[in-house]
Amino acid sequence: MIRLRRFGRFWYDFIIGDDWTVAVAVTVSLLITSLVAHNGKNWFWLLPTAVICTLGVSLKRLVRRP
């Protein structure tokens, strides 16, 4: 049971990390890109754009903290 708990904590820390909003934004971007691709569109630019914008917002929020 201890190993299972450690395994879960590792993945939580690896995926969520310090900022859960980045994880949510990337997950939503992946879902939207997948849905659009299944409908025959090619929105390859959506995921990199979302990641760059999310990173910028996250860094801006971090720098503002006193």
Buried (B, 14 or more C-beta within 10 A) or exposed (E): EEEEEEEEEEEEEEEEEEBEEBBEBBEEBBEBBEEBEEEEEEBEEBBEEBBEEBBEBBEEEEEEEE
